Amino acid sequence: MQLDRVITVVGAHAEGEVGRVITGGVLPPRGDTMFDRMQNLERYSGWLRNMLLFDPRGSVNAAVNLITPPCRPDADIGMIVMESDYFVPMSGSNLICTVTVALETGIVPIKEPVTHVRVDTPAGLVEVEAECAGGKCRKVKFRNIPSFVMHRDRTISVPGIGSLRVDVAYGGMIYCIVEAADLGFTLDRSEARRLVEVGERIKAAAAEQLPSVHPENPGIHTINQTEFVGPLEIVNGIKTSKNAVVVSPGRIDRCPCGTGTSARMALLSARGELGIGDPFRHLSILDTEFDCKILETGRAGSIPAIVPQVSGRAWLTGVSHYGVDPEDPFPEGYRLSDTWFN
Ligand SMILES: O=C(O)[C@H]1NCC[C@@H]1O
């Protein structure tokens, strides 16, 4: 066996969504903030994402995370999320996977019954309460960064669809939020492929027609996901809804999407449909769940925001060592449109 660049990765999924975590073989990128580090990793070490996520070592449904020392003195770890098309400031499922892996592999010592972990992310500090028992992490509850509405009740023109009413909100990434019923969707699993096709078209149109920039960090800009939402209903006394986020280049988030949930809670709050402290249950296309609420109001620059809390669970799936045979014609992998959409 001859392998260059041997990298250790612990596999995990959060409520169905794959979030692999690098635990060895990669040095932290340079940068004074986690946002700088994320940009430097993308600029100078794009091969890492390509090698681990593209075929033949990865697959379109996965994301990979790098744990680093934090930049902030008040944080315990840093986290950089690499998704197939974007290095993203924050991701709920990837945070849940990263914290669970950090705890269950001993990178962060477990304290039972609750371990507090402060995660320095490119989007800001995210405080985590991890419920732990028997040496395992059984629930990750996190206080996300301030989330807010960027465009309300706008009409865009989408090729092949025509006029469509949408909202745009930020929850760690920028989402174009669409009522699924407006396009005849019920968010059943059987609709996954069609949701992807339509969702990618909506994303492209919305990104062009509704410029969106974070008021405190101009480096965070442009709609990069479509979130289809179902009706808000009361189930067993809890405000409950289903959603399906289309993750580029074209697949459905398997979990209820932590950043999409945060963006949606900001919209529900702006519409007067979700108050501070109201329990909110968000379901994925697989019917897995995040339990959530709005903790308090906040601000992003001068824009009113909410501070969301999201909780869910991750499970470890294995440990792998990835490397590159020096004779391999695909050291950085490849993407083929049968599964990669583009
Ligand atoms: O939970 C989230 O925020 C996400 N899951 C995959 C796509 C988003 O990063």
The ligand as an SDF file (V2000), in Angstrom:
LIG
                    3D

  9  9  0  0  0  0  0  0  0  0999 V2000
  -28.3870   21.5070    9.1080 O   0  0  0  0  0  0  0  0  0  0  0  0
  -27.9510   22.3110    8.2740 C   0  0  0  0  0  0  0  0  0  0  0  0
  -27.8270   23.5010    8.5260 O   0  0  0  0  0  0  0  0  0  0  0  0
  -27.5630   21.7540    6.9610 C   0  0  0  0  0  0  0  0  0  0  0  0
  -27.7160   20.3530    6.6780 N   0  0  0  0  0  0  0  0  0  0  0  0
  -27.1380   20.1380    5.3420 C   0  0  0  0  0  0  0  0  0  0  0  0
  -27.2680   21.4680    4.6790 C   0  0  0  0  0  0  0  0  0  0  0  0
  -27.1030   22.4810    5.8020 C   0  0  0  0  0  0  0  0  0  0  0  0
  -25.7260   22.6810    5.9550 O   0  0  0  0  0  0  0  0  0  0  0  0
  1  2  2  0
  2  3  1  0
  2  4  1  0
  4  5  1  0
  4  8  1  0
  5  6  1  0
  6  7  1  0
  7  8  1  0
  8  9  1  0
M  END
$$$$
